[in-house]
Amino acid sequence: MTFEVTILGSSSAVPTSKRNLTAHVLNAHERFFLIDCGEGTQLQLRRNKIRFGKINHIFISHLHGDHLFGLFGLVSTFSLLNRQTDLHIYAHSELEKILNQHIEYFERTLPFKIIYHHLNPKRNEIIYEDKKITVETIPLKHRIPTCGFLFKEKTHERNLRKNVVQQYDIPIREIHKIKEGADLHLSNGNIILNADLTLPPYKQRSYAYCTDTAYSEKIVPVIENVDLLFHEATFTEQLSGQAKKTFHSTAKQAATIAKKANVGQLILGHFSARYKDVTPLVEEAREVFIPVFSAEDGEKYAVELERMT
């Protein structure tokens, strides 16, 4: 059961020779969620061997070009490939008007339907849900309406121990009940306890995506205890004044949020193009919180399965 983030772009504002503009893909149980879509995203999808047909849900944090200009080309490519499956886009309501104008001028019609889901950047709410995962918004503090996204697995069922079905001749109708925690009542009156039939369930895994944002402790209760946090770190503390002016964060501030939220791991990204080497940002963050990693284009960051005790 995969739960893995692929970094497609880690630069802010403008691309560099080594860093593309912001975009991530989360593979959660072979459900592929594209998060932001900066220029060059479809090339990065190709390079990382992520099939276009797997992308059915796209989440746009805010309407700045470095987070969405790749969407126009991606939609055009979907059309050229004769995509038939509905495409769901979660974004500020203004994006629907902007994208529809583009489609009307350049595409005329599409062979697939775009379903828009308008976000309220001021509210923490669930915007997507299926049998395995939920996605909710994280209100962020930026120059324009912006929200991050929190991806969480739903509670896992308990797992049957090897050969117990054959050993006790368990009917199919009873298996689901046992996975939910029920004991097994045999026809002779004996009771087999659930702990003897099952293994503990796996822990729920989670990923929080927070960009672009100024330092804000308001997000801490929303992202508390997440396994993997991506938090923008556009500047070092040396440029904290610039960070405040542009409603961005420093590496130290990102690490402070990670520490206060008691997250498992922190990924820094959305680096200013002025930093040819991001080591100073990582070192700055590690003075506050560990473990810290820098987002690198093409890198994958997985949360492994772990059983509850």
Secondary structure, DSSP 8 states (H G I E B T S, - for coil): --EEEEEEE-BSSS--SS--BSEEEEEETTEEEEE---TTHHHHHHHTT--GGGEEEEE---S-GGGTHHHHHHHHHHHHTT--S-EEEEE-THHHHHHHHHIIIIIS--SS-EEEEE--TTS--EEEE-SSEEEEEEE--SSS--EEEEEEE-----EE-TTHHHHHT--HHHHHHHHTT--EE-TTS-EE-HHHHEE--B---EEEEE-S----GGGHHHHTT-SEEEEE--B-GGGHHHHHHHT--BHHHHHHHHHHHT-SEEEEE-B-TT-S--HHHHHHHHTT-SSEEE--TT-EEE----B--
